[in-house]
Amino acid sequence: MTTLESPRAASTKHLTLALLALALGGFAIGTTEFMTMGLLEEIAEGIDRSNATTGHIITAYAFGVVVGAPVIVALGARLPKKGLAIGLILALGLGNAITAVADGYLPVMLARFVAGLPHGAYFGVASLLAASLVRPEFRGRAVSSVMLGLSVATVAGVPASTILGQTLGWRSAYWAVLVIAIAAALMIFAFVPHSPANTEASLRGELSALKRPQVLYAVAAGMVGFGGLFAMYSYIAPIVTKVADMSSSWISVFLLAFGLGSVLGSWAAGVLADWNVERSILGGFVATIAVLVAFFFAAPHVVPALALVFAIGALGSVVAINLQIRLMHAAGDAQMLGAALNHSALNIANGLGAWLGSVVIASGHGYRASSLVGAALATAGVAIFAAGLLAGRRTSVSD
């Protein structure tokens, strides 16, 4: 049986390098996930499609995440965790290499789907590996260190790869991700301790986590509540240029603020998780609601809007990471699947939030109204999560 409290690697001399190796894999994933948005026009020109049509390749990647996370984790449950992590990050690199050589709209879309398949599964196994490297009271910080790679990618990896793609052609950016993925695989091989195969695991056992009410509550809270962030953030560019009436050069400043907030939130999430996971999620959702409502009024004013975008980035990381740890607890023996499901939920939230935001905007309520949609989704998310906690307590009392 796999547990978060495994003491086998608690005294490893390479703890920092091991966590850095796992985080580098997260950095590669974060870079490839978000850099496509920055290179959309170049890709559209390269495959001779409109920007709107080319945007479907972003959806294809997200769909790959949703499908791949539960399927790959369930099928790979018996494999040694270290080997699985290496295989998954190399698979991500392969998906990017296929993207780099793909020619035409459908081949590129298929390549992005393939690249998305290992995304959630990697974070599932990497989170479990990270948690096993430290004492139980520090596992929240260990898991957050893996997710920190994803946040750092929004600050460093995405801008750098975007500049590379604009300078040397969009395909060069995907080759760069392949290089990062190979580097991560080599570091994991060198510094992450060996993990024995779990011979007791089974496909049915992993998927049994989907029958656990607390897993379903947490996944639903992520799918709906985290959509609140994307309802607003998906339209940050037109909010900056049309609502705040700033030049397009300010968009990168807002993106940087969001990325820096995500980095800070990833660090804080680990500390908060080691304090209390459930309260951190509830508090994160409530604070998100307040910030999104405040953003509706502050959007025309650059300085407060910038500060609130920073806050949204930080709160998003706090909620996402603590939801992941909550799912790892709630999934019982299928902790890796629980962690992977979080990324499926967040990618569904991405699509749901962006779509609902577009509906409100298209109806004539303006771009900043998307933040109120986000507040409504976050409210629904905290209600679902609170209902799950209440149901769990009732079950405990009845038992």
TIVEX-442894 format. One record per residue: residue number from 0; residue in three letters; chain; x, y, z of N, C-alpha, C in turn. Coordinates in steps of 0.05 Angstrom, whole numbers, m for minus. Each point is the difference from the previous one (the first is absolute). Layout:
n res chain n_xx n_yy n_zz ca_xx ca_yy ca_zz c_xx c_yy c_zz
NUM ALA A X Y Z X Y Z X Y Z;
...
***
This chain:
n res chain n_xx n_yy n_zz ca_xx ca_yy ca_zz c_xx c_yy c_zz
0 MET A 17 m24 0 m17 24 0 18 25 0;
1 THR A m7 19 m17 15 25 m2 m11 20 20;
2 THR A 17 13 16 m9 20 18 18 24 m1;
3 LEU A m12 23 8 15 25 0 21 0 21;
4 GLU A m3 m17 21 18 1 23 24 m18 m4;
5 SER A 4 m11 m23 23 m18 m5 26 13 9;
6 PRO A 15 m12 19 24 12 10 25 m8 m15;
7 ARG A m2 m15 m22 23 m12 m13 20 21 m10;
8 ALA A m9 24 m8 19 19 m11 2 26 16;
9 ALA A m10 m2 25 m1 25 16 27 12 5;
10 SER A 21 m17 1 27 10 6 18 3 m24;
11 THR A m12 m1 m24 17 2 m24 17 25 m1;
12 LYS A 25 m4 m8 19 23 m2 m6 18 m24;
13 HIS A m16 m11 m18 m5 15 m25 m29 11 0;
14 LEU A m11 5 24 m28 9 1 m5 25 m17;
15 THR A 17 20 3 m4 25 m16 1 m6 m30;
16 LEU A 20 m15 m8 3 m6 m28 m22 m18 m10;
17 ALA A m10 m18 17 m22 m17 m8 m25 16 m5;
18 LEU A m6 19 19 m23 17 m4 3 19 m23;
19 LEU A 24 9 m5 6 17 m23 m5 m15 m26;
20 ALA A 8 m25 m1 m3 m17 m23 m30 m3 m7;
21 LEU A m16 m6 21 m29 m3 m4 m12 26 m8;
22 ALA A 9 22 12 m11 26 m7 8 8 m29;
23 LEU A 23 m9 m10 8 6 m27 m19 m13 m20;
24 GLY A m10 m23 7 m20 m13 m17 m25 17 0;
25 GLY A m8 11 23 m23 18 1 5 25 m16;
26 PHE A 25 10 0 7 23 m16 m4 m5 m30;
27 ALA A 9 m24 m9 m4 m7 m28 m29 m1 m8;
28 ILE A m16 m12 18 m29 m2 m5 m13 28 m1;
29 GLY A 6 17 19 m11 27 1 8 16 m24;
30 THR A 24 m3 m9 10 14 m24 m16 m8 m25;
31 THR A m2 m26 m4 m13 m9 m25 m30 6 1;
32 GLU A m12 0 24 m29 4 2 m7 29 m7;
33 PHE A 15 19 9 m8 28 m3 14 15 m23;
34 MET A 23 m10 m10 14 15 m21 m15 0 m26;
35 THR A m17 m20 m4 m16 m1 m25 m17 24 m3;
36 MET A m10 11 22 m17 24 m1 17 24 m10;
37 GLY A 25 2 9 17 22 m9 9 m2 m28;
38 LEU A 0 m25 m11 9 m4 m28 m23 m6 m19;
39 LEU A m24 6 9 m24 m8 m16 1 11 m28;
40 GLU A 7 26 m3 0 12 m26 21 m12 m18;
41 GLU A 23 m6 11 22 m12 m16 m8 m28 m9;
42 ILE A m13 m16 18 m9 m27 m7 m22 2 m21;
43 ALA A m18 18 3 m22 4 m19 11 5 m28;
44 GLU A 19 17 m2 12 6 m25 15 m24 m12;
45 GLY A 13 m15 18 15 m24 m9 m18 m22 m10;
46 ILE A m24 m3 11 m17 m22 m9 m23 11 m18;
47 ASP A 1 26 m6 m19 12 m18 m29 m2 9;
48 ARG A m4 9 25 m26 0 12 m4 27 15;
49 SER A m25 7 6 m6 24 15 9 m4 29;
50 ASN A 2 23 14 7 m2 29 m21 m15 15;
51 ALA A m25 5 m6 m22 m13 14 1 m31 m4;
52 THR A 4 m8 m25 1 m29 m5 25 m12 12;
53 THR A 22 13 m1 25 m10 11 m2 m3 31;
54 GLY A m17 17 12 m4 m2 29 m11 m27 9;
55 HIS A m10 m16 m19 m10 m26 7 22 m19 9;
56 ILE A 25 7 m8 22 m18 9 5 3 30;
57 ILE A m8 23 11 2 4 29 m20 m18 14;
58 THR A m24 m1 m12 m21 m18 11 8 m29 m2;
59 ALA A 14 m7 m22 9 m28 m4 19 m8 22;
60 TYR A 18 18 7 19 m6 22 m15 m5 26;
61 ALA A m19 18 6 m16 m2 25 m15 m27 0;
62 PHE A m11 m7 m23 m15 m25 m2 19 m24 5;
63 GLY A 24 2 m9 20 m21 5 6 m3 30;
64 VAL A 1 23 14 4 m1 29 m23 m14 14;
65 VAL A m25 7 m8 m24 m11 13 m1 m30 m4;
66 VAL A 6 m9 m24 m1 m28 m7 24 m16 12;
67 GLY A 23 12 m3 25 m15 7 3 m4 30;
68 ALA A m7 19 16 5 m1 29 m11 m26 13;
69 PRO A m26 m5 m1 m10 m25 13 8 m25 m14;
70 VAL A 1 0 m27 6 m24 m15 29 m9 5;
71 ILE A 19 18 m4 28 m8 3 7 m8 29;
72 VAL A m11 15 19 6 m6 28 m11 m28 7;
73 ALA A m25 m5 m9 m12 m26 7 15 m23 m13;
74 LEU A 9 3 m25 14 m21 m14 29 m3 10;
75 GLY A 11 22 11 28 m2 9 3 m3 30;
76 ALA A m22 m7 14 0 m2 29 21 m19 11;
77 ARG A 6 m21 m14 19 m20 10 29 6 m6;
78 LEU A 5 20 m17 27 7 m8 15 14 22;
79 PRO A 26 m2 1 16 16 19 m4 29 m5;
80 LYS A m5 16 21 m8 28 m3 22 17 m14;
81 LYS A 25 m6 7 22 15 m13 1 m5 m30;
82 GLY A m1 m25 m7 0 m7 m29 m23 11 m15;
83 LEU A m24 0 13 m24 11 m12 3 30 m5;
84 ALA A 12 14 20 4 29 m3 18 6 m23;
85 ILE A 22 m15 m2 19 4 m23 m14 m6 m26;
86 GLY A m15 m21 m2 m14 m7 m24 m20 22 m8;
87 LEU A m14 11 19 m21 20 m5 13 26 m10;
88 ILE A 21 9 12 12 25 m9 13 m3 m27;
89 LEU A 11 m24 m6 11 m5 m27 m23 m1 m20;
90 ALA A m23 m11 8 m23 0 m18 m9 28 m6;
91 LEU A 1 18 20 m6 28 m5 19 11 m20;
92 GLY A 26 m6 3 19 10 m19 m5 m11 m28;
93 LEU A m8 m25 m2 m6 m12 m26 m24 15 m13;
94 GLY A m21 6 17 m23 14 m11 8 27 m11;
95 ASN A 19 13 13 9 26 m10 17 m3 m26;
96 ALA A 16 m21 m1 15 m5 m25 m19 m6 m23;
97 ILE A m21 m15 5 m20 m5 m21 m13 26 m9;
98 THR A m6 17 19 m11 26 m6 19 16 m18;
99 ALA A 25 m1 6 20 16 m15 3 m9 m29;
100 VAL A m6 m26 m5 3 m10 m28 m27 m3 m14;
101 ALA A m22 4 15 m26 m4 m12 m5 22 m21;
102 ASP A m14 m8 m21 m5 19 m23 m30 0 m5;
103 GLY A m12 23 6 m29 2 m5 m16 1 25;
104 TYR A m25 10 m3 m18 4 23 m6 m25 16;
105 LEU A m9 m21 m13 m8 m24 14 24 m14 13;
106 PRO A 23 m3 m15 23 m12 13 10 15 25;
107 VAL A 0 27 m2 8 16 24 m19 m4 23;
108 MET A m26 m1 m6 m20 m4 21 4 m27 13;
109 LEU A 4 m21 m16 4 m26 11 25 m1 17;
110 ALA A 21 14 m9 25 0 15 m3 14 27;
111 ARG A m16 21 1 m5 14 25 m17 m18 19;
112 PHE A m18 m15 m11 m15 m19 16 19 m21 13;
113 VAL A 18 m11 m16 20 m19 10 17 12 21;
114 ALA A 9 26 m4 17 13 19 m15 4 27;
115 GLY A m26 3 m1 m15 5 25 m5 m25 16;
116 LEU A 2 m24 m12 m7 m24 13 16 m5 26;
117 PRO A 26 4 0 15 m6 25 m1 22 21;
118 HIS A m12 23 m6 0 24 18 m10 m7 28;
119 GLY A m24 m8 3 m12 m5 26 13 m24 14;
120 ALA A 5 m21 m16 12 m24 12 28 6 12;
121 TYR A 15 17 m14 27 8 10 m3 13 27;
122 PHE A m18 20 2 m3 14 26 m10 m19 21;
123 GLY A m15 m20 m7 m10 m19 19 23 m16 12;
124 VAL A 17 m12 m17 22 m16 10 22 17 12;
125 ALA A 5 24 m11 21 17 11 m8 10 28;
126 SER A m26 6 4 m9 8 26 4 m22 21;
127 LEU A m6 m24 m8 2 m23 18 30 m5 7;
128 LEU A 17 3 m20 29 m3 4 10 21 19;
129 ALA A m8 25 m5 9 22 17 m8 m3 29;
130 ALA A m26 m8 4 m10 m4 27 15 m22 14;
131 SER A 9 m20 m14 14 m23 12 29 7 8;
132 LEU A 10 23 m9 27 7 6 4 14 27;
133 VAL A m22 8 12 1 16 25 m17 m11 22;
134 ARG A 4 10 24 m17 m8 22 m29 9 m5;
135 PRO A m19 m13 12 m29 6 m5 m7 30 4;
136 GLU A 13 12 20 m8 28 6 10 20 m21;
137 PHE A 17 m9 m19 10 17 m21 m9 m8 m28;
138 ARG A m19 m18 m1 m7 m10 m27 m15 21 m16;
139 GLY A m15 18 13 m13 22 m15 20 17 m15;
140 ARG A 22 7 14 20 16 m13 15 m16 m22;
141 ALA A 2 m26 3 13 m16 m20 m16 m1 m26;
142 VAL A m26 m4 4 m18 m1 m24 m1 28 m13;
143 SER A m1 21 16 m1 27 m12 26 6 m15;
144 SER A 22 m12 8 25 5 m14 m1 m10 m29;
145 VAL A m14 m23 m4 m3 m10 m27 m18 18 m16;
146 MET A m21 10 12 m18 18 m14 13 28 m5;
147 LEU A 20 6 16 14 25 m3 13 2 m28;
148 GLY A 8 m23 m11 11 0 m27 m20 10 m20;
149 LEU A m25 m7 4 m21 9 m18 m4 30 1;
150 SER A 2 11 25 m4 29 3 24 15 m11;
151 VAL A 24 m10 5 24 14 m10 0 0 m31;
152 ALA A m12 m20 m12 m2 m1 m29 m16 24 m11;
153 THR A m20 9 15 m16 23 m10 16 26 1;
154 VAL A 20 1 17 17 24 3 24 m1 m18;
155 ALA A 12 m23 m3 25 m2 m15 m2 m17 m25;
156 GLY A m11 m24 2 0 m18 m23 m18 10 m23;
157 VAL A m23 10 7 m19 8 m22 11 25 m14;
158 PRO A 8 21 14 11 23 m15 25 m7 m17;
159 ALA A 18 m16 12 24 m7 m15 m6 m17 m24;
160 SER A m18 m19 2 m7 m17 m23 m15 15 m20;
161 THR A m16 20 8 m15 17 m19 19 16 m16;
162 ILE A 20 12 13 20 16 m14 16 m18 m20;
163 LEU A 7 m24 10 14 m19 m17 m16 m7 m25;
164 GLY A m26 m5 4 m17 m8 m22 m5 23 m20;
165 GLN A m1 24 11 m4 23 m18 25 7 m16;
166 THR A 23 m7 12 26 6 m13 9 m21 m19;
167 LEU A m2 m26 8 11 m22 m16 m22 m17 m13;
168 GLY A m25 8 4 m22 m16 m11 m14 m15 23;
169 TRP A m26 m3 m2 m15 m12 22 8 m29 7;
170 ARG A 10 m14 m20 8 m28 5 24 m2 19;
171 SER A 17 21 0 23 m1 18 m8 0 29;
172 ALA A m22 12 7 m9 0 28 m7 m28 9;
173 TYR A m12 m16 m17 m7 m27 8 25 m18 1;
174 TRP A 20 5 m17 25 m14 3 13 7 27;
175 ALA A m2 25 8 12 8 26 m13 m15 23;
176 VAL A m26 m5 m1 m14 m15 21 10 m28 1;
177 LEU A 6 m12 m24 11 m27 m1 27 0 15;
178 VAL A 16 20 m3 26 1 14 m4 1 30;
179 ILE A m19 17 8 m6 3 29 m10 m27 11;
180 ALA A m17 m13 m14 m11 m26 9 22 m21 3;
181 ILE A 18 m1 m19 23 m19 2 17 7 24;
182 ALA A 5 25 5 16 9 23 m14 m9 26;
183 ALA A m27 4 1 m15 m8 24 2 m31 4;
184 ALA A m3 m15 m22 2 m29 2 27 m9 11;
185 LEU A 21 13 m10 27 m7 10 4 7 29;
186 MET A m11 22 9 2 8 28 m16 m18 18;
187 ILE A m24 m8 m9 m16 m19 16 15 m26 3;
188 PHE A 12 m10 m23 15 m25 1 23 2 20;
189 ALA A 13 23 0 24 3 16 m5 5 30;
190 PHE A m22 15 6 m3 10 28 m24 m10 15;
191 VAL A m21 m10 m14 m23 m10 14 5 m29 8;
192 PRO A m4 m6 26 5 m28 9 m18 m20 m14;
193 HIS A 10 m25 m1 m15 m21 m13 m26 m5 16;
194 SER A m21 m6 m15 m25 m6 13 m9 m27 m10;
195 PRO A m5 m19 18 m8 m27 m9 m28 0 m12;
196 ALA A m5 m20 m17 m26 m3 m13 m20 m8 21;
197 ASN A m25 10 m3 m21 m7 18 m16 m24 m12;
198 THR A 8 m24 8 m11 m24 m13 m29 m5 8;
199 GLU A m9 14 21 m28 m4 9 m19 18 m15;
200 ALA A 11 19 m15 m18 19 m14 m14 m14 m23;
201 SER A m23 10 m7 m15 m11 m23 m17 22 m13;
202 LEU A m8 m5 m24 m16 20 m14 m26 5 15;
203 ARG A m12 m21 9 m25 3 15 4 15 26;
204 GLY A 23 m6 13 6 14 26 4 30 m4;
205 GLU A 14 7 m21 5 29 m6 m26 14 m6;
206 LEU A m16 m12 m18 m25 13 m8 m21 0 22;
207 SER A 4 m17 21 m19 0 22 m1 27 14;
208 ALA A 22 16 m3 0 27 12 m23 17 m11;
209 LEU A m9 m6 m24 m22 15 m12 m26 m5 14;
210 LYS A m1 m21 16 m24 m6 15 m1 14 28;
211 ARG A 22 12 7 1 13 27 m13 27 m2;
212 PRO A m20 5 17 m14 26 m1 18 24 4;
213 GLN A 20 m2 18 18 23 5 17 6 m25;
214 VAL A 7 m20 m15 15 4 m25 m18 15 m20;
215 LEU A m24 m8 m2 m19 12 m19 m6 29 8;
216 TYR A m4 5 25 m5 27 10 24 18 m7;
217 ALA A 24 m9 6 24 16 m5 4 5 m30;
218 VAL A m4 m20 m17 2 3 m29 m20 20 m10;
219 ALA A m25 m2 10 m21 18 m9 6 28 9;
220 ALA A 10 4 24 7 26 10 22 13 m18;
221 GLY A 19 m16 m8 21 10 m18 m11 7 m27;
222 MET A m16 m18 m12 m11 4 m26 m17 26 m2;
223 VAL A m15 5 21 m18 23 0 13 25 12;
224 GLY A 11 m3 24 11 23 15 24 12 m13;
225 PHE A 18 m17 m10 24 10 m13 m6 13 m27;
226 GLY A m23 m7 m11 m8 14 m25 m4 29 4;
227 GLY A m3 9 25 m3 29 6 25 15 m8;
228 LEU A 23 m11 4 25 13 m8 1 4 m30;
229 PHE A m6 m22 m15 2 1 m29 m22 17 m13;
230 ALA A m23 3 14 m21 17 m12 10 28 m3;
231 MET A 16 10 18 11 27 m2 27 0 m15;
232 TYR A 18 m17 8 28 1 m10 1 m6 m30;
233 SER A m18 m16 m10 0 m6 m29 m3 26 m17;
234 TYR A m11 21 12 m6 24 m15 17 24 10;
235 ILE A 23 m7 12 16 22 12 11 19 m21;
236 ALA A 6 m10 m24 10 17 m21 m20 22 m8;
237 PRO A m25 m7 m8 m19 22 m6 m8 17 24;
238 ILE A 2 m12 24 m6 16 24 21 22 3;
239 VAL A 25 m7 m5 22 20 2 m3 22 m21;
240 THR A m6 m9 m25 0 20 m22 m26 15 m3;
241 LYS A m22 m13 6 m26 12 m6 m14 11 25;
242 VAL A 5 m13 23 m13 10 25 19 20 14;
243 ALA A 25 m8 4 19 18 12 11 21 m19;
244 ASP A m5 m5 m26 9 19 m21 30 4 0;
245 MET A 15 m22 3 29 0 m1 10 m12 m26;
246 SER A 24 6 m7 12 m11 m25 4 m30 4;
247 SER A 3 m14 m23 4 m29 1 25 m8 15;
248 SER A 20 18 2 25 m7 14 m5 m5 29;
249 TRP A m23 10 11 m6 m5 28 m10 m28 5;
250 ILE A m8 m14 m21 m10 m27 4 21 m18 13;
251 SER A 25 2 m10 22 m16 11 5 7 29;
252 VAL A m5 25 8 4 7 28 m21 m14 17;
253 PHE A m24 m1 m9 m21 m14 15 5 m30 1;
254 LEU A 10 m11 m22 7 m29 m1 22 m6 20;
255 LEU A 20 18 1 22 m3 19 m10 1 29;
256 ALA A m18 19 5 m12 2 27 m14 m26 8;
257 PHE A m15 m11 m19 m14 m25 6 20 m22 5;
258 GLY A 22 m2 m16 20 m20 4 14 2 26;
259 LEU A 8 25 8 13 4 25 m18 m7 23;
260 GLY A m26 6 m2 m19 m8 20 m2 m30 3;
261 SER A 1 m14 m23 m1 m29 0 24 m12 14;
262 VAL A 23 12 m4 24 m10 13 m2 3 30;
263 LEU A m8 24 9 m4 5 29 m21 m19 11;
264 GLY A m22 m3 m15 m21 m17 10 8 m29 2;
265 SER A 17 m9 m18 10 m28 1 16 m5 25;
266 TRP A 17 20 8 15 m2 24 m18 0 25;
267 ALA A m19 19 0 m18 3 22 m18 m24 3;
268 ALA A m8 m12 m23 m18 m23 1 12 m23 16;
269 GLY A 26 m5 m3 12 m22 15 0 5 30;
270 VAL A 5 25 8 m1 7 29 m28 m3 10;
271 LEU A m19 10 m15 m29 m2 8 m10 m28 1;
272 ALA A 9 m17 m19 m8 m28 0 10 m15 24;
273 ASP A 24 6 9 11 m13 24 m14 10 25;
274 TRP A m14 23 m3 m16 10 23 m27 m13 m1;
275 ASN A m16 5 m21 m26 m12 m2 m10 2 m29;
276 VAL A m2 m23 m13 m7 m1 m28 m29 10 m5;
277 GLU A m19 m10 16 m28 7 m5 m5 30 4;
278 ARG A 11 11 22 m3 29 5 13 17 m21;
279 SER A 23 m10 m10 14 15 m21 m17 1 m26;
280 ILE A m13 m22 m6 m17 0 m24 m24 19 3;
281 LEU A m13 m3 23 m24 18 5 9 29 1;
282 GLY A 21 6 14 9 28 1 9 10 m27;
283 GLY A 13 m17 m16 9 7 m27 m23 7 m18;
284 PHE A m21 m16 1 m24 5 m16 m14 26 8;
285 VAL A m3 3 26 m13 25 10 15 25 m8;
286 ALA A 26 m1 3 17 22 m8 m2 5 m30;
287 THR A m1 m21 m15 m3 2 m30 m25 14 m7;
288 ILE A m22 m7 13 m26 14 m5 3 30 5;
289 ALA A 12 7 23 3 28 7 17 15 m21;
290 VAL A 22 m13 m8 18 13 m19 m13 4 m27;
291 LEU A m15 m20 m9 m13 1 m26 m22 22 m1;
292 VAL A m15 2 22 m20 22 2 14 27 0;
293 ALA A 22 2 15 15 25 1 11 7 m27;
294 PHE A 8 m20 m16 12 5 m26 m21 12 m19;
295 PHE A m25 m7 3 m21 12 m17 0 30 3;
296 PHE A 4 10 24 0 29 4 28 13 m6;
297 ALA A 21 m16 4 27 11 m3 11 m2 m28;
298 ALA A m12 m16 m17 10 m6 m27 8 25 m16;
299 PRO A m15 22 2 8 24 m16 25 15 11;
300 HIS A 9 m8 23 22 14 13 24 m19 2;
301 VAL A 22 8 m12 23 m18 m5 12 m11 26;
302 VAL A 7 17 18 15 m8 24 m16 m20 17;
303 PRO A m25 7 8 m15 m20 15 m6 m25 m15;
304 ALA A m5 2 m27 m6 m23 m16 25 m18 m1;
305 LEU A 23 11 m2 25 m15 m1 4 m15 26;
306 ALA A m5 13 23 2 m12 26 m19 m24 3;
307 LEU A m24 4 m10 m21 m21 2 7 m24 m18;
308 VAL A 12 5 m23 8 m22 m18 22 m16 14;
309 PHE A 19 14 13 20 m14 16 m13 m18 21;
310 ALA A m20 11 14 m14 m15 21 m14 m24 m12;
311 ILE A m12 3 m23 m14 m23 m13 20 m22 m6;
312 GLY A 24 7 m10 20 m20 m6 8 m15 25;
313 ALA A 4 15 22 8 m12 26 m22 m19 11;
314 LEU A m25 10 m1 m22 m16 11 m5 m24 m17;
315 GLY A 3 2 m26 m4 m23 m17 19 m22 7;
316 SER A 25 6 5 20 m20 7 m7 m13 28;
317 VAL A m8 17 18 m7 m10 27 m23 m20 m2;
318 VAL A m21 7 m15 m23 m18 m2 7 m25 m16;
319 ALA A 14 3 m22 6 m24 m17 18 m20 14;
320 ILE A 21 10 13 18 m19 14 m13 m13 24;
321 ASN A m16 15 15 m13 m13 23 m22 m19 m9;
322 LEU A m13 6 m22 m20 m19 m11 14 m26 m8;
323 GLN A 24 2 m11 15 m23 m8 7 m17 25;
324 ILE A 9 13 21 7 m15 24 m25 m12 13;
325 ARG A m22 15 m1 m25 m11 10 m8 m25 m15;
326 LEU A 3 0 m26 m7 m23 m17 18 m23 6;
327 MET A 25 5 6 19 m21 6 m8 m14 26;
328 HIS A m10 15 19 m10 m11 26 m26 m16 m5;
329 ALA A m19 13 m15 m26 m11 m3 0 m26 m17;
330 ALA A 20 m3 m17 0 m23 m18 9 m26 13;
331 GLY A 8 1 25 9 m24 14 25 m12 m13;
332 ASP A m1 m25 m7 23 m13 m12 7 10 m28;
333 ALA A m20 13 m13 4 10 m28 8 29 1;
334 GLN A 20 7 16 8 28 4 11 12 m26;
335 MET A 14 m16 m16 11 11 m25 m22 8 m19;
336 LEU A m21 m16 m1 m23 6 m17 m14 26 11;
337 GLY A m2 2 26 m12 23 12 14 26 m8;
338 ALA A 27 m1 1 15 24 m8 m3 6 m29;
339 ALA A m1 m21 m17 m2 4 m29 m28 11 m7;
340 LEU A m20 m9 14 m28 9 m5 m2 30 3;
341 ASN A 16 11 18 m1 29 5 6 15 m26;
342 HIS A 19 m10 m16 7 14 m25 m21 m4 m21;
343 SER A m14 m22 0 m22 m3 m18 m22 20 7;
344 ALA A m5 3 26 m21 18 9 7 29 m7;
345 LEU A 25 7 4 8 28 m6 m1 7 m29;
346 ASN A 6 m20 m17 m2 5 m29 m29 2 m9;
347 ILE A m18 m15 13 m29 3 m6 m8 28 10;
348 ALA A 10 8 23 m6 27 11 9 22 m20;
349 ASN A 22 m4 m12 11 19 m20 m21 4 m22;
350 GLY A m9 m22 m12 m20 2 m21 m26 12 9;
351 LEU A m10 m10 23 m26 10 10 1 29 6;
352 GLY A 20 9 14 2 29 8 2 18 m25;
353 ALA A 18 m8 m18 3 16 m25 m26 2 m16;
354 TRP A m14 m23 m2 m25 m1 m15 m21 18 13;
355 LEU A m5 m3 26 m20 16 13 7 29 m1;
356 GLY A 26 7 3 8 28 m3 m7 11 m27;
357 SER A 4 m17 m21 m6 9 m27 m29 4 m5;
358 VAL A m17 m16 13 m29 3 m2 m9 27 11;
359 VAL A 10 7 23 m7 25 12 10 24 m16;
360 ILE A 24 m2 m10 12 21 m17 m16 3 m25;
361 ALA A m7 m22 m13 m15 1 m25 m28 11 3;
362 SER A m10 m2 24 m27 10 5 m1 30 5;
363 GLY A 24 12 m1 1 29 2 6 12 27;
364 HIS A 9 m16 19 5 10 27 29 10 4;
365 GLY A 16 m3 m20 27 10 1 20 m20 11;
366 TYR A 26 6 m5 21 m19 8 3 m3 30;
367 ARG A m3 22 15 5 m3 28 m22 m16 15;
368 ALA A m23 m3 m14 m21 m17 12 8 m29 3;
369 SER A 21 m8 m15 10 m27 3 11 m5 28;
370 SER A 9 21 14 9 m4 28 m23 m7 19;
371 LEU A m24 10 m6 m24 m7 16 m8 m29 m6;
372 VAL A 3 m8 m25 m5 m28 m6 19 m18 16;
373 GLY A 25 9 1 20 m14 15 m7 m1 30;
374 ALA A m9 22 11 m8 0 28 m23 m20 5;
375 ALA A m19 m1 m19 m22 m19 3 10 m29 0;
376 LEU A 18 m6 m18 11 m27 m2 16 m7 25;
377 ALA A 16 19 10 15 m5 25 m19 m4 23;
378 THR A m23 14 1 m20 m4 21 m11 m28 m2;
379 ALA A m7 m9 m24 m10 m27 m4 21 m20 9;
380 GLY A 26 5 m6 21 m18 8 3 m3 30;
381 VAL A m1 23 14 3 m2 29 m25 m14 12;
382 ALA A m23 4 m12 m24 m13 10 2 m31 m4;
383 ILE A 10 m8 m23 4 m29 m5 20 m12 20;
384 PHE A 22 14 4 21 m10 18 m11 m1 28;
385 ALA A m14 20 9 m11 1 27 m20 m22 4;
386 ALA A m16 m5 m21 m20 m22 2 14 m27 3;
387 GLY A 23 m3 m14 15 m24 2 11 m4 29;
388 LEU A 10 21 12 10 m2 27 m22 m7 19;
389 LEU A m24 12 m4 m23 m6 18 m8 m29 m3;
390 ALA A m1 m9 m25 m8 m28 m5 20 m19 12;
391 GLY A 26 7 m1 20 m17 12 m3 m2 30;
392 ARG A m6 22 13 m4 0 29 m24 m16 8;
393 ARG A m22 2 m16 m24 m16 6 6 m30 m3;
394 THR A 16 m7 m20 7 m28 m3 17 m10 23;
395 SER A 19 17 9 17 m8 23 m17 m4 25;
396 VAL A m19 18 4 m17 m2 24 m17 m26 m1;
397 SER A m12 m6 m23 m17 m23 m3 16 m26 3;
398 ASP A 26 1 m8 17 m24 3 7 m5 29;
***
